[in-house]
């Protein structure tokens, strides 16, 4: 019941293996005799017994043996996993190992067993070094297929197609391992390549990972729940302004903080800007096309029409007519009034020669005479100066007087007396700058120049004229 098949050679001699098929059959028989009943699962393992020789000598010691199932005697496709028996004990050439390729290996197709052996060198089965493939492959005898017939009894009279229809499964739970990788698990990651529709509320209680794919079908999203990331410009409506693009604001814009335009080469606004512009720089006055600048925005160097006083420190040239209700000088303007002898009214001893001759160039007076003085209101007298000849033993006196319009009490503004000078036939000048009450008030007073000349028997006294110097704060008259 056995046959001897040469299966290659190990280093140092040939190897021959005997397959005792009666031993495999006895396994099935033993399983049946042990009480395997209908409805119980048939075992898929079987015992393989063989004989190993090295040349003419029977093998003894430890060997590593590997087994593979293939669907063809040469080439073909491997069925199931590679089984490896490590440190198999061979005594007088005999050994036995248990093999289990699983029930799925035994279908209605031919199967061939390929064997590899090597002397045990301490390497485990994970290391494939040193194995020798024995040939030819051995066809699997019908004994393992006997479990198929037993399995048919377990179908309870139903054809196999009955159990291929999921609608006929009425109880029990499929183990996760029996589900394809296309079926999602609650406790495992999964990728949905198709569209998923949830008709009820979907709650993700532990979404610590990330969602991937398109979210075009999501509705009712709240922007308040966006906690990270940056929304791409392409996802914003055209109504949202961009920092790097032109935009037109059709409504009112209010900036509560500072607004800076770093590159404001062209900013167009059909409406109005409101708020403070204190941060704006490099403004061009030529671009102001309407409105009126408030006085408060002008420097103090700009005169106002309604200001109480404006001071021009530079020269001002008026090409046309200057009209002003009042003009004041920063430094009072100096003016002079000349009083000639002919303006005197009083006790005259000689008349004024017109034109004056070389011998009578002035009015010769005896007694006293007075001339009215007309100065602008508010003028301030600063000096009285007289021109005269005092070549006599008598003296002359010149009085600049202030007389009230109502009443007789008045006062002397300035006075000059020739009693302190010696006789001299030449014209001399005398002055008085010790002015008292020299501010002109024409609404209260009148102003007079009085010349008093005492009669003389020796010499000559002559009045040639007087000059009153005064200042005004305004240019007129």
C-alpha positions as CSV (number, residue, x, y, z in Angstrom):
1,X,0.0,0.0,0.0
2,X,3.0,2.3,-0.2
3,X,5.4,3.4,-2.8
4,X,8.9,4.6,-2.7
5,X,9.6,7.9,-4.4
6,X,13.0,9.5,-4.9
7,X,12.7,13.2,-3.7
8,X,16.1,14.7,-4.3
9,X,19.3,14.7,-2.3
10,X,20.6,16.2,0.9
11,X,24.2,17.2,1.1
12,X,26.1,13.9,1.5
13,X,23.6,11.5,0.1
14,X,20.1,11.0,-1.6
15,X,16.9,11.3,0.3
16,X,13.9,8.9,-0.2
17,X,10.6,9.4,1.4
18,X,7.8,6.7,1.6
19,X,4.2,8.0,1.8
20,X,2.1,5.5,3.7
21,X,-1.4,6.4,2.6
22,X,-2.8,3.7,4.8
23,X,-1.7,5.9,7.7
24,X,-3.7,8.9,6.4
25,X,-6.7,6.7,5.9
26,X,-6.4,5.4,9.4
27,X,-6.6,9.0,10.7
28,X,-10.0,9.4,9.2
29,X,-11.1,6.1,10.5
30,X,-10.0,6.9,14.0
31,X,-11.8,10.2,13.9
32,X,-15.0,8.4,12.9
33,X,-14.5,5.8,15.6
34,X,-14.0,8.5,18.2
35,X,-17.6,9.5,17.9
36,X,-17.8,12.4,15.4
37,X,-21.5,12.8,14.9
38,X,-23.6,14.5,12.3
39,X,-23.8,18.2,13.0
40,X,-20.2,18.3,14.5
41,X,-17.4,20.0,12.6
42,X,-15.1,17.6,10.8
43,X,-11.3,18.0,11.7
44,X,-9.1,19.4,8.9
45,X,-5.7,18.1,10.2
46,X,-4.2,14.8,9.2
47,X,-1.0,12.9,10.1
48,X,1.7,12.5,7.6
49,X,4.1,9.5,8.1
50,X,7.3,9.1,6.1
51,X,10.6,7.4,5.8
52,X,13.8,9.3,5.3
53,X,17.2,7.9,4.1
54,X,20.5,9.5,3.3
55,X,21.9,7.4,0.5
56,X,21.8,3.8,1.8
57,X,21.6,4.9,5.4
58,X,18.4,5.5,7.3
59,X,18.1,8.9,8.7
60,X,18.5,9.5,12.4
61,X,18.4,12.8,14.4
62,X,16.6,16.1,14.1
63,X,15.4,17.5,10.8
64,X,13.4,20.6,9.7
65,X,10.6,19.7,7.2
66,X,8.5,22.2,5.2
67,X,5.2,21.3,3.3
68,X,3.4,23.3,0.6
69,X,0.1,22.5,-1.3
70,X,-0.1,23.4,-5.0
71,X,-2.7,22.9,-7.6
72,X,-0.3,21.3,-10.2
73,X,2.5,18.7,-10.2
74,X,4.8,21.3,-11.8
75,X,4.5,25.0,-11.3
76,X,1.0,26.0,-10.4
77,X,-0.5,28.1,-7.6
78,X,0.2,27.5,-3.9
79,X,-2.9,26.7,-1.8
80,X,-3.0,28.0,1.7
81,X,0.1,28.7,3.9
82,X,3.5,27.0,4.0
83,X,3.7,24.6,7.0
84,X,7.0,24.0,8.7
85,X,7.8,21.3,11.3
86,X,10.9,22.3,13.3
87,X,13.3,19.8,14.9
88,X,11.4,16.7,13.7
89,X,12.7,13.6,15.4
90,X,13.7,10.9,12.8
91,X,14.4,7.4,14.2
92,X,15.6,4.6,11.9
93,X,14.4,6.7,9.0
94,X,10.8,6.9,10.3
95,X,9.0,10.2,11.3
96,X,5.4,11.5,11.6
97,X,4.0,15.1,11.6
98,X,0.5,16.6,11.8
99,X,-0.5,18.9,8.9
100,X,-3.4,21.2,8.7
101,X,-3.9,23.3,5.6
102,X,-7.5,24.3,6.6
103,X,-10.8,23.1,5.2
104,X,-10.8,25.7,2.4
105,X,-7.9,23.9,0.8
106,X,-9.9,20.8,0.0
107,X,-12.2,21.7,-2.9
108,X,-13.0,19.8,-6.0
109,X,-9.5,20.2,-7.5
110,X,-6.3,18.2,-7.7
111,X,-3.7,18.9,-5.0
112,X,0.0,18.1,-4.8
113,X,2.3,18.1,-1.7
114,X,5.8,19.6,-2.0
115,X,8.3,18.7,0.7
116,X,11.6,20.5,1.7
117,X,14.1,19.1,4.3
118,X,17.3,20.2,6.0
119,X,19.5,18.9,8.8
120,X,18.7,20.9,12.0
121,X,21.4,23.5,12.5
122,X,19.6,25.6,15.1
123,X,17.8,27.8,12.6
124,X,14.1,28.2,13.1
125,X,11.4,27.8,10.4
126,X,11.4,31.5,9.7
127,X,14.8,31.1,8.1
128,X,14.6,29.4,4.7
129,X,18.3,28.8,4.3
130,X,19.6,25.3,3.7
131,X,16.3,23.6,2.6
132,X,16.4,21.1,-0.2
133,X,13.2,20.6,-2.4
134,X,12.4,16.9,-2.8
135,X,10.7,15.7,-6.0
136,X,8.4,14.9,-7.6
137,X,5.5,16.4,-5.7
138,X,3.1,13.9,-4.2
139,X,-0.6,13.9,-5.2
140,X,-3.0,14.0,-2.3
141,X,-5.0,10.7,-2.0
142,X,-8.8,10.8,-1.6
143,X,-8.8,10.3,2.1
144,X,-8.7,14.1,3.1
145,X,-11.6,14.7,0.7
146,X,-13.8,12.4,2.7
147,X,-14.6,15.3,5.1
148,X,-16.4,16.9,2.1
149,X,-19.0,14.1,2.2
150,X,-19.4,14.4,5.9
151,X,-19.9,18.2,5.5
152,X,-22.6,17.5,3.0
153,X,-24.6,15.6,5.7
154,X,-24.3,18.7,7.9
155,X,-26.1,20.8,5.2
156,X,-29.4,19.3,6.5
157,X,-30.6,18.4,3.1
158,X,-30.2,21.9,1.7
159,X,-28.2,22.6,-1.4
160,X,-25.1,24.7,-0.9
161,X,-26.7,27.6,-2.7
162,X,-29.2,27.8,0.1
163,X,-26.4,28.8,2.5
164,X,-25.0,31.2,-0.1
165,X,-28.1,33.4,0.2
166,X,-27.8,35.8,3.2
167,X,-31.6,36.0,3.3
168,X,-31.7,32.4,4.7
169,X,-29.5,33.3,7.7
170,X,-32.0,33.9,10.5
171,X,-29.9,33.7,13.6
172,X,-26.3,34.1,15.0
173,X,-23.7,36.8,14.4
174,X,-21.0,36.8,11.8
175,X,-17.6,37.2,13.3
176,X,-15.7,40.2,12.0
177,X,-13.2,38.0,10.4
178,X,-15.9,36.6,8.1
179,X,-16.8,40.0,6.8
180,X,-15.0,41.5,3.8
181,X,-12.7,44.5,4.3
182,X,-15.4,46.6,2.5
183,X,-17.7,46.3,5.5
184,X,-17.0,49.1,8.1
185,X,-16.4,48.2,11.7
186,X,-17.4,50.3,14.8
187,X,-13.9,49.8,16.3
188,X,-11.8,50.1,13.2
189,X,-10.9,52.8,10.7
190,X,-12.6,52.8,7.4
191,X,-12.6,54.7,4.1
192,X,-15.9,55.4,2.4
193,X,-15.2,55.8,-1.3
194,X,-18.9,56.3,-2.1
195,X,-21.6,58.7,-1.0
196,X,-23.0,58.3,2.5
197,X,-26.5,59.5,3.4
198,X,-27.7,59.7,7.0
199,X,-31.5,60.2,7.1
200,X,-31.4,60.8,10.9
201,X,-29.1,62.8,13.1
202,X,-25.4,61.7,12.9
203,X,-23.3,62.1,16.0
204,X,-19.6,61.5,16.0
205,X,-18.8,61.2,19.7
206,X,-15.1,60.6,19.3
207,X,-14.1,62.5,16.1
208,X,-10.5,63.1,17.3
209,X,-9.2,62.3,13.8
210,X,-10.1,64.2,10.6
211,X,-12.8,64.0,8.0
212,X,-11.5,63.8,4.4
213,X,-13.3,64.2,1.1
214,X,-15.9,66.7,-0.2
215,X,-18.3,68.4,2.1
216,X,-20.7,69.7,-0.6
217,X,-23.6,67.9,0.9
218,X,-23.3,69.3,4.4
219,X,-25.9,71.8,5.4
220,X,-26.7,73.8,8.5
221,X,-23.1,74.4,9.4
222,X,-22.2,77.0,12.0
223,X,-19.2,79.2,11.4
224,X,-18.9,79.5,15.2
225,X,-17.8,75.9,15.3
226,X,-14.8,76.5,13.1
227,X,-11.9,76.4,15.5
228,X,-8.8,76.2,13.4
229,X,-7.4,76.5,9.8
230,X,-7.8,79.3,7.3
231,X,-10.7,79.6,4.8
232,X,-9.3,79.9,1.3
233,X,-10.1,83.1,-0.6
234,X,-12.0,81.1,-3.3
235,X,-14.5,80.0,-0.6
236,X,-15.4,83.6,0.2
237,X,-18.1,85.5,-1.7
238,X,-17.2,88.3,-4.0
239,X,-18.8,90.6,-1.5
240,X,-16.0,90.0,1.0
241,X,-13.0,92.4,0.6
242,X,-9.5,91.1,0.1
243,X,-6.2,92.7,1.2
244,X,-4.6,92.0,-2.2
245,X,-7.5,92.8,-4.5
246,X,-9.6,95.9,-5.5
247,X,-13.0,96.2,-4.0
248,X,-15.9,98.6,-4.0
249,X,-17.7,99.4,-0.8
250,X,-21.3,100.4,-1.6
251,X,-22.3,100.8,2.0
252,X,-20.9,102.9,4.9
253,X,-17.7,101.7,6.5
254,X,-16.8,102.5,10.1
255,X,-13.2,101.9,11.4
256,X,-13.1,102.2,15.2
257,X,-9.3,101.9,15.2
258,X,-6.4,103.4,13.2
259,X,-6.6,102.8,9.4
260,X,-3.4,102.8,7.4
261,X,-3.2,102.7,3.6
262,X,0.4,101.6,2.9
263,X,0.0,101.8,-0.9
264,X,-2.8,104.3,-1.5
265,X,-1.9,105.1,-5.1
266,X,-5.6,105.3,-5.9
267,X,-8.5,105.2,-3.5
268,X,-11.9,106.0,-5.0
269,X,-14.8,106.9,-2.8
270,X,-18.2,108.0,-4.1
271,X,-19.5,108.4,-0.6
272,X,-17.9,110.1,2.4
273,X,-15.2,109.2,4.9
274,X,-16.1,109.8,8.5
275,X,-14.0,109.8,11.6
276,X,-10.7,111.3,12.5
277,X,-8.0,111.7,9.9
278,X,-5.2,112.5,12.3
279,X,-3.2,109.5,11.0
280,X,-3.2,110.7,7.3
281,X,0.1,112.1,6.0
282,X,1.5,113.4,2.7
283,X,-1.9,115.0,1.8
284,X,-1.9,117.3,-1.3
285,X,-3.8,120.5,-0.8
286,X,-4.4,120.8,-4.6
287,X,-6.7,117.7,-4.3
288,X,-9.1,119.6,-2.0
289,X,-11.8,120.5,-4.5
290,X,-14.7,121.7,-2.3
291,X,-15.7,122.8,1.2
292,X,-14.2,125.4,3.4
293,X,-11.3,124.9,5.8
294,X,-12.3,125.9,9.3
295,X,-10.4,128.7,10.9
296,X,-9.2,126.4,13.7
297,X,-7.3,124.4,11.0
298,X,-5.3,127.5,9.9
299,X,-2.0,128.4,11.6
300,X,-1.8,131.6,13.6
301,X,0.3,133.0,10.7
302,X,-2.9,133.3,8.6
303,X,-4.8,136.6,9.3
304,X,-8.6,136.4,9.9
305,X,-11.2,138.8,8.8
306,X,-13.0,138.6,12.1
307,X,-10.0,138.4,14.4
308,X,-9.5,141.1,17.0
309,X,-5.9,141.8,16.0
310,X,-3.6,140.5,13.3
311,X,0.1,141.4,13.2
312,X,2.1,141.5,9.9
313,X,5.7,141.1,10.7
314,X,6.8,141.4,7.0
315,X,6.2,144.0,4.4
316,X,2.7,144.0,2.9
317,X,2.1,145.5,-0.6
318,X,-1.5,146.4,-1.5
319,X,-1.9,146.8,-5.2
320,X,-5.5,148.1,-5.0
321,X,-7.6,150.1,-2.6
322,X,-7.2,149.1,1.0
323,X,-10.4,149.5,3.0
324,X,-10.4,148.8,6.7
325,X,-12.4,149.9,9.6
326,X,-9.3,150.1,11.8
327,X,-5.7,149.2,11.2
328,X,-3.2,149.1,14.1
329,X,0.6,149.1,13.9
330,X,2.6,146.7,15.9
331,X,5.1,149.5,16.4
332,X,3.3,152.9,16.6
333,X,3.9,155.0,13.5
334,X,5.8,158.3,14.0
335,X,4.1,161.4,12.7
336,X,5.0,165.2,12.8
337,X,2.9,168.3,12.7
338,X,4.5,171.7,11.7
339,X,3.1,174.9,13.1
340,X,4.2,178.0,11.2
341,X,4.3,181.5,12.6
342,X,1.4,182.5,10.4
343,X,-0.9,180.1,12.3
344,X,-0.5,182.0,15.5
345,X,-3.4,184.3,16.5
346,X,-2.7,187.0,19.1
347,X,-1.0,190.4,19.9
348,X,1.4,190.7,16.9
349,X,3.9,193.5,16.5
350,X,4.6,192.8,12.9
351,X,3.0,190.9,10.1
352,X,4.2,187.8,8.5
353,X,6.1,188.6,5.3
354,X,5.0,186.5,2.3
355,X,7.4,185.5,0.9
356,X,9.8,186.1,3.7
357,X,12.6,188.3,3.0
358,X,16.2,187.9,4.0
359,X,15.6,190.5,6.7
360,X,12.1,189.4,7.8
361,X,11.9,185.6,7.5
362,X,9.5,185.1,10.4
363,X,6.9,186.8,12.4
364,X,8.2,189.1,15.1
365,X,5.9,189.0,18.1
366,X,5.5,190.9,21.3
367,X,3.0,189.8,23.9
368,X,1.4,186.3,23.3
369,X,-0.2,184.4,20.4
370,X,-1.9,181.0,20.1
371,X,-2.3,178.3,17.4
372,X,-4.9,175.5,17.4
373,X,-3.3,172.0,17.3
374,X,-5.2,169.3,15.4
375,X,-4.0,165.8,16.0
376,X,-5.8,162.4,15.4
377,X,-7.7,160.9,18.3
378,X,-5.6,158.5,20.2
379,X,-2.3,160.0,19.0
380,X,0.5,160.2,21.7
381,X,2.7,163.4,21.7
382,X,6.3,162.5,22.3
383,X,8.2,165.8,21.6
384,X,7.8,169.6,21.2
385,X,10.5,171.2,19.1
386,X,10.8,174.9,18.3
387,X,12.9,176.9,15.9
388,X,13.7,180.5,17.0
389,X,16.2,183.4,17.4
390,X,16.9,184.6,20.8
391,X,19.2,187.6,20.5
392,X,17.6,189.8,23.1
393,X,17.8,190.5,26.8
394,X,14.2,189.3,27.2
395,X,13.1,185.6,26.9
396,X,10.5,183.6,24.9
397,X,8.3,180.8,26.3
398,X,6.5,178.0,24.2
399,X,3.6,176.1,25.8
400,X,1.8,173.1,24.5
401,X,-1.5,173.2,26.3
402,X,-4.5,171.0,26.9
403,X,-7.9,172.7,27.5
404,X,-11.2,170.9,28.3
405,X,-14.1,171.6,26.0
406,X,-16.2,172.0,29.0
407,X,-14.7,174.3,31.6
408,X,-11.4,176.1,32.0
409,X,-9.2,173.8,33.9
410,X,-6.5,172.2,31.8
411,X,-2.8,171.4,31.8
412,X,0.5,171.9,30.2
413,X,1.7,169.0,28.0
414,X,5.2,170.4,27.2
415,X,7.0,173.7,27.6
416,X,10.2,175.4,26.4
417,X,11.8,178.5,27.9
418,X,14.7,180.4,26.4
419,X,15.8,181.9,29.8
420,X,18.4,179.2,30.0
421,X,20.2,180.1,26.8
422,X,22.5,183.0,26.0
423,X,21.9,185.6,23.2
424,X,22.6,184.4,19.7
425,X,21.5,186.0,16.4
426,X,21.5,182.5,14.7
427,X,18.5,180.2,14.5
428,X,18.5,177.7,17.2
429,X,16.4,174.6,18.1
430,X,15.1,173.7,21.5
431,X,12.9,170.7,22.5
432,X,11.0,169.1,25.4
433,X,10.5,165.4,25.6
434,X,9.1,165.4,29.2
435,X,5.5,165.0,28.0
436,X,2.7,165.0,30.5
437,X,-0.7,163.7,29.4
438,X,0.2,163.5,25.8
439,X,-2.5,161.1,24.6
440,X,-5.0,163.0,22.4
441,X,-8.6,162.8,23.3
442,X,-10.5,165.1,20.9
443,X,-13.9,164.3,22.5
444,X,-12.9,165.9,25.8
445,X,-10.1,168.4,25.1
446,X,-8.8,171.0,22.6
447,X,-5.0,171.4,22.1
448,X,-3.1,174.7,21.7
449,X,0.4,176.0,21.1
450,X,1.0,179.3,22.9
451,X,4.0,181.5,22.3
452,X,4.8,184.2,24.9
453,X,7.4,186.9,24.0
454,X,8.3,189.6,26.5
455,X,8.8,193.2,25.2
456,X,12.5,193.9,24.8
457,X,14.5,197.1,24.2
458,X,17.7,195.3,23.3
459,X,18.0,192.7,20.6
460,X,15.6,190.6,18.6
461,X,13.3,187.7,19.5
462,X,11.9,185.7,16.6
463,X,9.6,182.6,16.3
464,X,10.4,180.6,13.1
465,X,8.1,177.6,13.7
466,X,7.4,174.5,15.8
467,X,7.2,170.7,15.2
468,X,5.1,168.4,17.4
469,X,6.2,164.8,17.1
470,X,3.6,162.1,17.9
471,X,2.9,158.4,17.3
472,X,-0.3,156.7,16.1
473,X,-1.2,153.0,16.4
474,X,-3.3,153.2,13.2
475,X,-2.1,154.7,9.9
476,X,-4.9,157.2,9.4
477,X,-5.0,160.1,9.1
